[in-house]
């Protein structure tokens, strides 16, 4: 049962990342990092840094 919950949460995280990452100039295949919970946090951090860079321009 825990695996099913993990799979649902992972899927619900990967799908939005697939749509958001290209807007930040990051390749879509990096969404696979969301399989690991720390990976999702790292991607959010990376996107925040890219957003700051985009706002400076």
Secondary structure as a PSIPRED ss2 file (coil, helix, strand):
# PSIPRED VFORMAT (PSIPRED V4.0)

   1 X C   1.000  0.000  0.000
   2 X H   0.000  1.000  0.000
   3 X H   0.000  1.000  0.000
   4 X H   0.000  1.000  0.000
   5 X H   0.000  1.000  0.000
   6 X H   0.000  1.000  0.000
   7 X H   0.000  1.000  0.000
   8 X H   0.000  1.000  0.000
   9 X H   0.000  1.000  0.000
  10 X H   0.000  1.000  0.000
  11 X H   0.000  1.000  0.000
  12 X H   0.000  1.000  0.000
  13 X H   0.000  1.000  0.000
  14 X H   0.000  1.000  0.000
  15 X H   0.000  1.000  0.000
  16 X H   0.000  1.000  0.000
  17 X H   0.000  1.000  0.000
  18 X H   0.000  1.000  0.000
  19 X H   0.000  1.000  0.000
  20 X H   0.000  1.000  0.000
  21 X H   0.000  1.000  0.000
  22 X H   0.000  1.000  0.000
  23 X H   0.000  1.000  0.000
  24 X H   0.000  1.000  0.000
  25 X C   1.000  0.000  0.000
  26 X C   1.000  0.000  0.000
  27 X C   1.000  0.000  0.000
  28 X H   0.000  1.000  0.000
  29 X H   0.000  1.000  0.000
  30 X H   0.000  1.000  0.000
  31 X H   0.000  1.000  0.000
  32 X H   0.000  1.000  0.000
  33 X H   0.000  1.000  0.000
  34 X H   0.000  1.000  0.000
  35 X H   0.000  1.000  0.000
  36 X C   1.000  0.000  0.000
  37 X H   0.000  1.000  0.000
  38 X H   0.000  1.000  0.000
  39 X H   0.000  1.000  0.000
  40 X H   0.000  1.000  0.000
  41 X H   0.000  1.000  0.000
  42 X H   0.000  1.000  0.000
  43 X H   0.000  1.000  0.000
  44 X H   0.000  1.000  0.000
  45 X H   0.000  1.000  0.000
  46 X H   0.000  1.000  0.000
  47 X H   0.000  1.000  0.000
  48 X H   0.000  1.000  0.000
  49 X H   0.000  1.000  0.000
  50 X H   0.000  1.000  0.000
  51 X H   0.000  1.000  0.000
  52 X H   0.000  1.000  0.000
  53 X H   0.000  1.000  0.000
  54 X H   0.000  1.000  0.000
  55 X H   0.000  1.000  0.000
  56 X H   0.000  1.000  0.000
  57 X C   1.000  0.000  0.000
